[in-house]
Amino acid sequence: QYVTVEIAPNTEITVQRGNQTFVYKLDGSETPGPPGGETKSRMRWENGALVVTWTREFFAGRELGYQTSTGRDVYTLSGSTLTVERSTTNARGKGGAQTVRSVYSKS
């Protein structure tokens, strides 16, 4: 499945995944989506990086009830290298926060 991203300078990012379109404001206001439970995110520019903070609430069954996960994604671009650092806290709060760093190079 292809993803298309359009950026309106300093105002919003539009992401199209298949037949779904999501518009994210870059002013730090709350935006619903993407799908995966009830997800709300905020985007803003911070020191030249795009910072996305998000909260996802979902129903995990009768025994576990509603669960909440939180995260922070930081996207930085240097030349043709994109670095994405994602920090998440799982729904049950066990194990603390986890951080994964991915580096992509355009060939």
C-alpha positions as CSV (number, residue, x, y, z in Angstrom):
1,Q,0.0,0.0,0.0
2,Y,1.4,3.3,-1.1
3,V,1.5,6.4,1.1
4,T,1.5,9.9,-0.3
5,V,2.5,12.9,1.8
6,E,2.0,16.6,1.0
7,I,3.3,19.4,3.2
8,A,1.9,22.9,3.1
9,P,4.7,25.0,4.5
10,N,4.4,25.5,8.3
11,T,0.6,24.8,8.3
12,E,-0.3,21.2,7.7
13,I,0.6,17.7,6.4
14,T,-1.7,15.6,4.3
15,V,-1.2,11.9,4.3
16,Q,-3.0,9.6,1.9
17,R,-3.0,5.8,2.6
18,G,-4.9,3.9,0.0
19,N,-8.4,5.5,0.0
20,Q,-8.0,7.2,3.4
21,T,-6.8,10.8,3.8
22,F,-5.6,12.4,7.0
23,V,-4.8,16.1,7.5
24,Y,-2.5,17.1,10.4
25,K,-2.1,20.7,11.6
26,L,1.4,21.7,12.5
27,D,0.3,24.2,15.1
28,G,0.2,21.7,18.0
29,S,-3.6,21.4,17.9
30,E,-5.1,17.9,18.5
31,T,-6.0,15.9,15.5
32,P,-7.9,12.5,15.4
33,G,-6.3,9.5,13.6
34,P,-4.7,7.5,12.2
35,P,-6.9,4.4,12.8
36,G,-6.0,1.9,15.5
37,G,-8.3,2.5,18.3
38,E,-9.2,6.1,19.3
39,T,-6.0,7.9,18.4
40,K,-5.3,11.6,18.9
41,S,-2.1,13.3,17.9
42,R,-0.4,16.7,17.9
43,M,2.3,17.8,15.5
44,R,4.7,20.8,15.7
45,W,8.1,21.9,14.4
46,E,10.7,21.9,17.1
47,N,14.4,22.9,16.4
48,G,14.0,21.8,12.7
49,A,12.4,18.5,13.5
50,L,8.8,17.4,13.1
51,V,7.6,16.2,16.5
52,V,4.4,14.1,16.8
53,T,3.0,13.2,20.2
54,W,0.1,10.8,20.3
55,T,-2.3,9.0,22.6
56,R,-4.2,5.8,21.6
57,E,-7.1,4.4,23.6
58,F,-8.6,1.0,22.7
59,F,-10.8,-1.7,24.2
60,A,-8.7,-4.7,25.0
61,G,-11.5,-7.1,26.0
62,R,-13.7,-7.6,29.1
63,E,-10.8,-8.6,31.4
64,L,-8.4,-5.7,30.5
65,G,-11.0,-3.0,29.7
66,Y,-9.8,0.2,28.0
67,Q,-6.1,0.6,27.6
68,T,-4.0,3.7,26.7
69,S,-0.7,3.9,24.9
70,T,1.3,7.1,24.4
71,G,4.2,8.0,22.2
72,R,6.5,10.7,20.8
73,D,7.9,10.5,17.2
74,V,10.7,12.8,16.1
75,Y,11.5,13.1,12.4
76,T,14.7,14.8,11.3
77,L,16.0,15.2,7.8
78,S,19.7,15.8,7.0
79,G,20.5,15.9,3.3
80,S,19.0,12.6,1.9
81,T,18.9,10.9,5.4
82,L,15.7,10.7,7.4
83,T,15.9,9.7,11.0
84,V,12.8,8.7,13.0
85,E,13.0,8.2,16.7
86,R,9.9,6.7,18.3
87,S,9.4,6.5,22.1
88,T,6.3,4.6,23.3
89,T,4.8,3.6,26.6
90,N,2.7,0.4,26.3
91,A,-0.9,0.2,27.3
92,R,-0.3,-1.6,30.6
93,G,2.6,0.7,31.6
94,K,4.9,-2.3,32.2
95,G,8.5,-2.2,31.1
96,G,8.6,1.6,30.9
97,A,9.1,3.6,27.8
98,Q,10.8,2.0,24.7
99,T,12.7,4.0,22.1
100,V,13.5,2.8,18.6
101,R,15.6,4.8,16.2
102,S,15.4,4.2,12.4
103,V,17.5,5.7,9.7
104,Y,16.5,5.9,6.1
105,S,18.7,7.0,3.2
106,K,17.4,8.0,-0.2
107,S,19.3,6.3,-3.0
